[in-house]
Amino acid sequence: MSIPFLSDEWAAAVMETVHAGEDFAQAAGTQSARIQQVIARDRAGPAQYWTIVHDGKIELGTGDIDNVDATITQSYATAVALAKREINPVTAFMMGKVKIDGNMGMLMGLAGALGKLADAMSTLDVAY
């Protein structure tokens, strides 16, 4: 059964998949970050989820968090393409499909870990 994209079930499945192996932990190392994602949807208004990276682990949830290091804004279509690994995050940023407000250096330092997160997302059976 497919998991609805950007739902609480999706967030839990992503975390479970990421923590099933050591790739993310190795890529994240001792880095930490609080990242807010804002997904613009046509009629339903924006969807939001957050990511916290700490101690080689990740927490993911829907809604907002306080004290973010960076906010990433993108369209729903771009979020889907990124989750399916159909577009590279750097390419999406360079094309203006992804907007970043906050600590760009921190995000660049986490590129390897965030790539492992995207790898995990792409393996899930998700209803977009």
C-alpha positions in Angstrom: 0.0 0.0 0.0 1.4 3.4 -1.0 2.2 6.0 1.7 0.8 9.5 1.1 3.6 11.9 0.3 4.2 14.5 3.0 2.1 12.7 5.6 3.0 11.6 9.1 3.2 8.0 7.8 5.6 9.1 5.1 7.9 10.9 7.6 7.9 7.8 9.8 8.7 5.5 6.9 11.6 7.8 5.7 13.1 7.8 9.2 12.8 4.0 9.5 14.4 3.5 6.1 17.3 5.9 6.9 18.0 4.3 10.2 17.9 0.8 8.8 21.5 1.2 7.6 24.7 3.1 8.5 25.0 5.2 5.3 23.3 8.3 6.7 25.0 8.1 10.0 28.4 7.9 8.4 27.7 10.8 6.0 26.2 13.0 8.7 29.0 12.4 11.3 28.7 14.9 14.1 27.0 17.6 12.1 23.7 19.0 13.3 21.0 21.0 11.6 17.4 22.1 11.8 15.8 22.4 8.4 12.3 23.6 7.5 10.9 22.5 4.2 8.0 24.4 2.6 6.3 22.8 -0.3 4.0 25.1 -2.4 0.9 23.3 -3.6 -1.6 24.9 -6.0 -4.9 24.7 -4.3 -4.3 23.2 -0.9 -1.8 25.8 0.4 1.7 24.9 1.4 2.7 21.7 3.0 5.5 21.8 5.5 7.9 19.3 7.0 11.0 19.5 9.1 14.3 17.6 9.4 16.6 17.6 12.4 20.0 16.0 12.0 22.0 15.2 15.1 24.4 12.6 16.4 24.3 10.8 13.0 20.5 10.4 13.2 17.6 12.1 11.6 14.2 13.1 12.9 11.5 14.0 10.4 8.0 15.3 10.9 5.2 17.4 9.4 4.5 21.0 10.3 6.9 23.6 11.6 9.8 23.7 13.9 11.5 26.7 15.7 15.1 27.8 15.6 15.7 26.6 12.0 19.2 26.8 10.4 17.7 26.9 6.9 14.4 27.0 5.2 14.0 25.3 1.8 11.1 26.3 -0.4 10.0 24.5 -3.6 7.0 23.6 -5.6 5.2 20.3 -5.1 6.4 19.1 -8.5 10.0 19.8 -7.6 9.6 18.1 -4.2 8.2 15.0 -6.0 11.1 15.1 -8.5 13.6 15.4 -5.7 12.0 12.6 -3.7 12.0 10.3 -6.7 15.6 11.3 -7.6 14.5 12.6 -11.0 16.4 15.8 -10.4 19.6 16.6 -8.6 19.2 19.1 -5.7 22.1 21.3 -6.9 20.6 21.4 -10.4 17.2 22.3 -8.9 18.8 25.1 -6.9 20.7 26.4 -9.9 17.6 26.4 -12.0 15.7 28.4 -9.3 13.3 25.5 -8.5 14.6 25.4 -4.9 15.0 28.6 -2.8 17.1 28.5 0.4 16.9 31.0 3.2 19.5 30.6 6.0 22.8 28.8 6.4 23.8 27.7 2.9 27.2 26.5 4.1 25.7 24.2 6.7 23.5 22.6 3.9 26.5 22.2 1.7 28.3 20.4 4.5 25.4 18.1 4.8 25.1 17.4 1.1 26.3 13.8 1.5 23.9 13.0 4.3 21.0 14.7 2.6 21.8 12.7 -0.5 21.4 9.5 1.6 18.1 10.9 2.8 16.9 11.3 -0.8 18.2 7.8 -1.6 16.0 6.4 1.2 13.0 8.5 0.0 13.3 7.1 -3.5 12.9 3.5 -2.3 9.5 4.0 -0.7 6.2 3.2 -2.3 4.7 6.7 -2.1 1.4 8.1 -3.5 2.2 11.5 -5.0 
